[in-house]
Amino acid sequence: FFPLRNRPKYPVILQAQKMFLSHRIRVFLKRVPFQTHSHPTSEHISSVHRNFTTQPTEKIQSIFQSVVKIHTAGANPSSICPWQTEELEDSYGTGCIIPTSDGRGYRILTNAHIIKNHTFVEVQRQGSAKHYPAKVTHQSHVCDCAILTVDDKKFFKDLVPLKFSSVPSLRDTVLVLGFPEGGDSISATNGIVSRIELFPYTKPFLSDNGRNLLAIQIDAALNPGNSGGPVFDNKDQCIGMVFEKLGLAENIGYCIPSDVILHFLQDIDQGRPPRFCDLGFRFQTCENKVLRNYLKLPEKYIGILVTHVYPGHCQGKIFPGDVIVEIDGLEIESDGSVSFEESQELVNKWKDDKLTQNSRGKHKTLRVSFEYLLTRKFVGEPLSLTILRNSQKKLISLSSEFRHYLINPDDSPNHSYFIVGGLVFIPVTEAAVESLSNVDIIGRYFYDNVQIKPLSQLVMLSKILADQMNSSLPDPRAGKLLLKVNDIEVQNLKHVVELVEKNKRSFIKFEFLGGEIMILQSR
């Protein structure tokens, strides 16, 4: 009855409190007529069991069987010395059974971060001790989705694939299944939908390097191991998949909605790499009244200001200073948001989307960033923007495109490297930039640059190994971006190798961002 921090310090006081408490309990027992309490009959118990447990148990049991545990072992490569790897580590997560594209087979859906840098993957059914080897067939770190297959067909025996449902409403109850730490059996936790908005799935070490996709925030208890676990609505249909928990906050977790998952599946089922279209420009909101007066915008608070246009599909059609007021006929508010309800109706016009049809009337007051409409489009689909240029309204027709960054979070791990004269050159990756803490130097270089040529790649000096050839050379800080070899601009790491091997001069000149040069004797 006493909290530990408030426990009495003296035995005499504790004994007196015990005696007083015992006296009060005896008085209470004398006053409560226990003999008048009626006990439930066997018939009543049978009725309760029949009405509330028998029918739901069969359906819930099939759902439980469709959730599997994923065991992985992997070693992260060194971002600076790719020929080295860290210690092999075991980890685990959750996956769920879904049908193949033809509906005749089964596959496993999980998070891409679970199987990243894996050496091998095994899966285990609920209630079974046997582990089955699995293969990774597809993965996308942009949407954090991956597909596994199991060659042994016995693994899928008597399993029922999950069915996806539409995006839930705020405060809808949800059920999360998975295999988090704290035990070996399946875990079930409840929660509610607390927020629906666009969220960066990948860790963007630069604000624009990454794509914001629709995410559902829930308050269910999530722990390591829950990743990849399905989230169900009150109709026992899957509304998404767990992928992240906000570490410094309480009861804030995120799941990938069915919209994003189905987009990923449709891309891979049609043989395309999973791609989510995004903006070809940067923008700022126009909520400030003085700014709106300066731009001569209408009193109605709509429109966003274009501040920068990337190379690609928008270049030459949209310019800095344009104000975008509509996307596919849907008004964009001055904070960059659109009605989620109207967005869903618009998506339903593009495609016969049964999930979108089922969500009508559920999101009347919800608003999301207008970028949501772009993420629902596939590469090549038409896109129309209504803009104000010099106070004149214009209609711009574009095709939806995928913007490939020079440093792309969805690129597979690249362990390539080239050593010449003790100089170690590697492709620039997010991990390498972060480990060298060199974002301030090379960050701005690729912040405004996208991949125009298919094989474009940034190359950096990651390390200088002690060698007689590089003794007494000026030592630029590791992480310097390589721009030219013998005054020829570098396109990618393979190009660097070719320039060095084909060099016929008596020296090799390396020029880095910032103007530093290093000269090696080649003969």
C-alpha positions in Angstrom: 0.0 0.0 0.0 3.0 2.3 0.3 5.2 3.3 -2.6 8.8 2.3 -2.1 9.9 5.9 -2.0 7.4 6.7 0.7 8.0 3.6 2.8 8.0 4.2 6.7 11.5 4.0 8.0 10.8 2.8 11.5 9.5 -0.8 12.3 7.2 0.5 15.2 5.3 2.8 12.9 5.1 0.1 10.2 3.7 -2.4 12.8 1.1 0.1 14.0 0.0 0.8 10.4 -0.3 -2.9 9.8 -2.5 -3.3 12.9 -4.7 -0.4 11.9 -5.1 -1.8 8.3 -6.0 -5.2 9.6 -8.7 -3.7 11.8 -10.2 -1.8 8.9 -10.3 -4.9 6.7 -12.0 -6.9 9.4 -14.7 -4.2 9.8 -15.2 -4.1 6.1 -15.6 -7.9 5.8 -18.3 -7.9 8.5 -20.3 -5.2 6.5 -20.1 -6.9 3.1 -22.8 -9.5 2.6 -20.8 -12.0 0.6 -23.4 -14.7 1.0 -25.8 -12.7 -1.2 -23.5 -12.6 -4.2 -24.8 -14.8 -7.1 -22.2 -16.8 -8.9 -22.4 -17.2 -12.7 -23.9 -20.5 -13.8 -22.2 -22.9 -16.2 -24.9 -22.0 -18.7 -24.1 -18.3 -18.4 -20.3 -18.9 -18.8 -21.0 -21.1 -21.9 -23.1 -18.3 -23.4 -20.4 -15.6 -22.8 -17.7 -17.9 -24.3 -19.9 -18.6 -27.3 -20.8 -15.0 -28.0 -17.4 -13.3 -27.4 -14.6 -15.7 -28.0 -15.4 -18.6 -30.3 -16.1 -16.7 -33.5 -13.4 -14.0 -33.2 -10.7 -16.6 -32.1 -10.8 -18.4 -35.4 -10.3 -15.3 -37.4 -7.7 -13.8 -35.0 -5.9 -17.2 -35.0 -5.5 -17.1 -38.8 -4.1 -13.6 -38.5 -1.6 -14.6 -35.9 -0.4 -17.5 -38.1 0.2 -15.0 -41.0 2.7 -13.1 -38.9 6.3 -14.5 -38.9 9.5 -13.9 -37.1 12.6 -12.9 -39.2 16.1 -13.8 -38.1 19.0 -12.1 -39.8 22.8 -12.0 -39.5 24.9 -9.3 -41.1 27.9 -7.1 -40.8 28.0 -3.4 -41.7 30.8 -2.5 -44.0 33.2 0.2 -43.0 32.2 3.4 -44.8 35.8 4.6 -45.0 37.6 1.3 -45.7 35.2 -0.8 -47.7 37.4 -3.9 -47.6 36.8 -4.0 -43.8 33.5 -5.0 -42.1 32.3 -4.8 -38.6 31.6 -7.7 -36.3 28.8 -10.1 -37.5 25.6 -9.4 -35.5 22.3 -11.3 -35.1 19.1 -9.4 -35.2 15.4 -10.1 -35.6 12.2 -8.5 -36.8 8.7 -9.3 -38.0 7.1 -10.0 -41.3 3.6 -10.9 -42.7 2.3 -13.2 -45.4 0.9 -11.6 -48.5 -0.2 -13.1 -51.9 2.0 -13.0 -55.0 1.0 -10.8 -57.9 -0.9 -13.7 -59.6 -2.6 -14.6 -56.4 -1.4 -18.2 -56.6 1.5 -18.1 -54.2 2.8 -16.4 -51.1 5.6 -14.1 -50.2 6.7 -12.2 -47.0 6.5 -8.4 -46.6 8.8 -6.8 -44.1 11.0 -3.6 -43.6 14.0 -3.0 -45.7 16.1 -1.9 -42.7 15.7 -5.4 -41.1 17.6 -7.2 -43.9 20.1 -4.4 -44.7 23.6 -5.7 -45.2 22.4 -9.2 -44.4 24.5 -12.3 -44.7 21.6 -14.7 -44.4 17.9 -14.6 -43.5 15.7 -17.1 -41.9 12.0 -17.0 -41.1 10.0 -18.8 -38.4 6.3 -19.4 -38.1 4.3 -18.6 -35.0 4.2 -21.7 -32.7 6.9 -23.5 -34.6 10.6 -24.0 -33.7 11.8 -24.7 -37.2 13.7 -22.0 -39.1 13.4 -21.8 -42.9 16.0 -20.1 -45.1 14.6 -17.1 -47.0 15.8 -15.0 -50.0 15.5 -11.2 -50.4 14.0 -10.5 -53.9 13.2 -6.8 -53.6 13.9 -3.9 -51.3 13.5 -0.2 -51.2 14.9 2.0 -48.5 13.0 5.0 -49.7 9.7 3.4 -48.5 11.4 0.9 -46.1 9.7 -2.2 -47.7 11.2 -5.5 -48.7 10.0 -8.8 -50.1 11.2 -12.3 -49.0 10.6 -15.7 -50.5 10.9 -19.2 -49.1 11.7 -22.1 -51.5 10.3 -24.7 -49.1 6.5 -24.6 -49.8 5.8 -26.4 -46.5 6.4 -23.1 -44.8 3.3 -21.6 -46.3 1.0 -24.5 -45.6 -2.4 -23.6 -44.2 -1.5 -19.9 -44.0 -4.0 -17.2 -45.0 -2.5 -14.0 -46.7 -3.4 -10.7 -45.2 -5.9 -8.3 -46.9 -5.1 -4.5 -47.0 -7.6 -1.9 -46.0 -7.8 1.9 -46.6 -6.2 4.6 -44.5 -8.0 4.7 -41.1 -9.5 7.8 -39.4 -8.0 9.7 -36.5 -8.7 7.9 -33.1 -9.5 4.6 -34.8 -8.4 1.7 -32.7 -5.5 -0.5 -34.1 -3.9 -3.8 -33.2 -0.2 -4.3 -33.7 1.3 -7.8 -34.0 5.0 -8.6 -33.9 7.9 -10.3 -32.1 9.5 -7.5 -30.0 12.1 -8.0 -27.4 11.0 -9.4 -24.0 9.9 -12.9 -25.2 9.9 -15.4 -28.0 6.1 -15.7 -28.7 4.0 -13.3 -30.7 3.0 -10.0 -29.0 -0.2 -8.0 -29.5 -0.6 -4.4 -28.4 -3.5 -2.0 -28.9 -3.5 1.7 -29.7 -5.2 4.5 -31.6 -4.4 6.5 -34.7 -3.1 9.8 -33.4 -1.9 11.5 -36.6 -1.8 11.1 -40.4 0.8 13.1 -42.3 3.8 13.0 -44.6 6.9 11.8 -42.9 10.6 11.1 -44.0 11.1 7.3 -44.1 14.8 7.5 -44.5 17.2 9.4 -42.3 17.9 12.6 -44.2 21.2 14.0 -43.2 20.5 16.8 -45.5 17.0 18.3 -45.5 16.2 17.6 -49.1 17.9 14.2 -49.5 15.0 11.9 -48.9 11.3 11.7 -49.7 8.3 12.4 -47.5 5.7 9.7 -47.8 2.3 9.3 -46.1 2.7 7.7 -42.6 0.2 6.8 -39.8 1.2 7.7 -36.3 -0.1 5.4 -33.6 0.3 5.3 -29.8 0.6 1.5 -29.4 3.6 0.2 -27.4 6.4 -0.5 -29.9 9.8 -2.0 -29.2 12.8 -3.4 -31.1 11.6 -6.4 -33.0 8.2 -4.9 -33.9 9.6 -3.5 -37.1 7.8 -5.2 -40.1 4.8 -6.2 -38.0 1.3 -5.7 -39.5 -1.2 -3.2 -38.0 -4.9 -4.1 -38.1 -8.1 -2.1 -37.9 -11.2 -3.1 -35.9 -12.3 -5.2 -38.9 -9.1 -7.3 -38.7 -7.8 -5.9 -42.0 -4.2 -4.7 -42.4 -3.9 -1.0 -42.7 -0.1 -0.9 -42.7 3.2 -2.1 -41.4 5.3 -0.8 -38.4 8.6 0.7 -39.3 9.8 3.3 -36.7 9.4 4.6 -33.2 10.2 8.1 -32.1 13.0 7.5 -29.5 12.8 10.5 -27.2 9.0 10.6 -27.0 6.5 8.4 -25.4 4.0 6.3 -27.4 4.8 7.8 -30.7 5.3 5.1 -33.4 4.8 5.1 -37.2 3.5 2.6 -39.7 3.6 2.5 -43.4 0.1 2.8 -44.8 -1.4 0.4 -47.3 -1.2 3.1 -50.0 2.6 3.2 -49.9 2.9 -0.6 -49.6 0.6 -1.2 -52.7 2.6 1.4 -54.7 5.8 -0.5 -53.9 4.2 -3.9 -54.8 2.7 -2.6 -58.1 6.1 -1.3 -59.2 8.0 -4.5 -58.5 5.2 -6.7 -59.9 5.4 -4.9 -63.2 9.2 -5.3 -63.3 10.0 -1.7 -62.4 12.3 -0.5 -59.7 10.2 1.0 -56.9 10.0 4.7 -57.5 8.0 7.5 -55.8 7.7 10.7 -57.8 8.6 14.0 -56.1 9.0 17.7 -56.7 11.4 19.1 -59.3 11.7 22.3 -57.3 12.0 23.8 -53.8 9.4 26.1 -52.4 8.4 28.2 -49.4 5.0 28.8 -47.9 3.2 32.1 -48.5 1.4 32.6 -45.2 3.0 36.0 -44.4 0.6 38.8 -45.4 3.4 41.2 -46.4 4.9 38.6 -48.7 1.6 38.0 -50.3 1.1 41.7 -50.9 4.6 41.9 -52.4 3.8 39.0 -54.7 0.4 40.6 -55.5 -1.4 37.4 -54.6 -5.2 37.3 -54.2 -6.8 37.7 -50.8 -7.7 34.0 -50.7 -4.8 32.3 -48.9 -3.7 29.9 -51.5 -0.3 29.3 -53.3 3.3 28.5 -52.6 6.4 30.2 -53.9 9.0 28.4 -56.1 12.5 29.2 -54.9 14.7 26.8 -56.8 14.2 24.5 -59.8 16.2 21.3 -60.2 17.5 20.0 -63.5 15.0 17.7 -65.0 11.3 17.7 -66.0 10.4 21.0 -64.4 13.4 23.0 -65.8 12.3 25.4 -68.5 8.6 25.1 -67.5 8.7 26.4 -64.0 10.9 29.2 -62.7 11.9 30.7 -59.4 9.3 33.3 -58.5 6.3 31.3 -59.8 3.5 30.8 -57.4 1.8 27.4 -57.6 -1.9 27.6 -56.7 -3.3 24.3 -57.9 -2.1 20.7 -58.5 -4.3 18.7 -60.9 -7.1 21.2 -60.2 -6.9 20.9 -56.4 -6.2 24.2 -54.5 -3.0 24.4 -52.5 -3.3 26.4 -49.3 -0.6 29.0 -48.4 0.9 26.5 -46.0 1.4 24.0 -48.8 -1.5 21.7 -47.7 -4.4 20.2 -49.5 -7.6 18.4 -48.4 -6.8 14.7 -47.8 -10.4 13.8 -48.5 -10.4 15.6 -51.9 -6.9 14.2 -52.6 -8.3 10.7 -52.2 -11.2 11.4 -54.5 -8.8 12.8 -57.1 -6.7 9.6 -56.8 -9.9 7.6 -57.4 -10.4 9.4 -60.7 -6.8 8.5 -61.8 -7.2 4.8 -61.1 -10.0 2.5 -59.9 -8.7 2.3 -56.4 -11.0 0.3 -54.2 -9.2 1.2 -51.0 -9.6 4.9 -51.8 -13.3 4.4 -52.5 -13.8 2.7 -49.1 -12.3 5.7 -47.3 -14.8 8.2 -48.5 -16.2 10.4 -45.7 -13.5 9.4 -43.2 -11.1 12.4 -43.5 -13.3 15.5 -44.0 -11.1 17.8 -41.9 -7.7 16.3 -42.5 -5.1 18.2 -44.5 -1.7 16.9 -45.7 1.1 18.4 -47.8 0.4 18.6 -51.5 3.4 16.4 -52.1 1.1 13.5 -51.2 -0.5 13.7 -54.6 2.9 13.4 -56.3 3.8 10.3 -54.2 0.6 8.6 -55.4 1.7 8.9 -59.1 3.8 6.5 -61.0 6.7 7.6 -63.2 5.4 9.0 -66.5 1.9 9.8 -65.4 0.6 13.3 -66.3 0.7 16.1 -63.9 -0.8 19.6 -64.2 0.1 22.7 -62.2 -1.7 26.0 -62.2 0.7 28.9 -61.5 0.7 32.6 -61.2 3.5 34.3 -63.1 3.6 38.1 -63.1 0.0 37.9 -61.7 -1.1 35.9 -64.8 -2.5 32.5 -64.4 -1.0 29.7 -66.5 -1.6 26.0 -66.8 1.6 23.9 -66.9 1.5 20.2 -68.1 4.3 17.9 -66.9 5.0 14.2 -66.5 5.7 12.8 -63.1 9.3 12.0 -62.6 11.6 10.4 -60.0 14.4 12.6 -59.0 17.6 10.6 -58.5 20.0 12.2 -56.1 23.7 12.0 -56.5 23.6 10.5 -53.0 20.5 8.3 -53.0 19.2 6.6 -49.8 17.8 3.8 -51.9 21.1 2.8 -53.6 22.3 -0.6 -52.6 25.5 -0.7 -50.4 28.5 0.1 -52.6 31.7 -1.6 -51.5 33.8 -0.4 -54.5 37.1 1.4 -53.9 40.2 2.3 -55.8 43.7 2.7 -54.3 46.4 4.5 -56.2 49.7 5.6 -54.5 48.1 5.1 -51.1 45.1 7.4 -51.9 41.8 5.6 -51.3 38.9 6.8 -53.4 35.3 5.6 -52.8 31.8 6.6 -54.0 30.2 9.2 -51.8 27.6 7.6 -49.5 25.5 9.0 -46.7 27.3 6.7 -44.2 30.8 8.0 -45.4 29.7 11.6 -45.1 28.3 11.2 -41.7 31.3 9.2 -40.3 33.7 11.9 -41.6 31.5 14.8 -40.3 32.1 16.5 -43.6 28.6 17.6 -44.5 29.5 21.2 -44.2 32.2 20.9 -46.9 30.6 18.7 -49.6 27.0 18.9 -48.6 26.1 22.1 -50.5 27.8 20.7 -53.6 25.2 17.9 -54.1 22.3 19.5 -52.3 21.3 21.3 -55.5 22.5 18.7 -57.9 20.6 15.7 -59.1 21.7 12.8 -61.2 21.3 13.9 -64.9 23.3 11.1 -66.5 22.4 7.6 -65.4 25.9 6.7 -64.2 26.7 10.0 -62.5 28.4 9.5 -59.1 30.3 11.5 -56.6 33.8 10.3 -55.7 35.7 11.3 -52.6 39.1 10.7 -50.9 38.3 8.6 -47.9 41.8 7.8 -46.5 45.5 8.2 -47.2 47.5 5.0 -46.6 51.2 5.5 -45.7 53.2 5.0 -48.9 56.5 6.3 -50.3 54.6 7.8 -53.3 52.5 10.1 -51.1 55.1 11.1 -48.5 55.3 14.9 -47.9 52.2 15.5 -50.0 49.8 18.1 -48.8 47.2 16.3 -46.7 43.7 17.5 -47.6 41.2 16.4 -44.9 39.7 13.0 -45.6 36.4 13.3 -47.3 37.5 15.8 -49.9 35.4 15.6 -53.0 37.4 14.6 -56.2 36.5 16.9 -59.1 39.1 16.2 -61.8 41.9 13.8 -62.8 44.4 15.4 -65.1 42.0 18.3 -65.7 39.2 16.0 -66.8 36.0 16.1 -64.8 35.2 12.9 -63.0 31.9 11.2 -63.7 32.1 8.2 -61.4 34.6 5.8 -59.7 34.9 3.7 -62.8 35.8 6.8 -64.8 38.6 7.6 -62.2 40.1 4.1 -62.7 40.0 4.5 -66.5 41.7 8.0 -66.4 44.5 6.6 -64.1 45.1 3.5 -66.1 45.1 5.3 -69.5 47.4 8.1 -68.2 50.5 8.5 -70.4 52.0 11.4 -68.5 54.8 11.1 -66.0 52.5 12.4 -63.3 48.8 12.2 -62.2 47.0 15.3 -61.1 44.1 15.0 -58.6 42.0 18.2 -58.1 39.6 18.4 -55.2 36.7 20.7 -54.2 38.2 23.8 -52.8 41.1 24.0 -55.2 43.6 21.7 -53.5 45.6 19.4 -55.8 47.7 16.3 -55.3 50.4 15.1 -57.7 51.6 11.5 -57.9 54.6 10.3 -59.9 53.3 7.7 -62.4 56.6 6.6 -63.8 
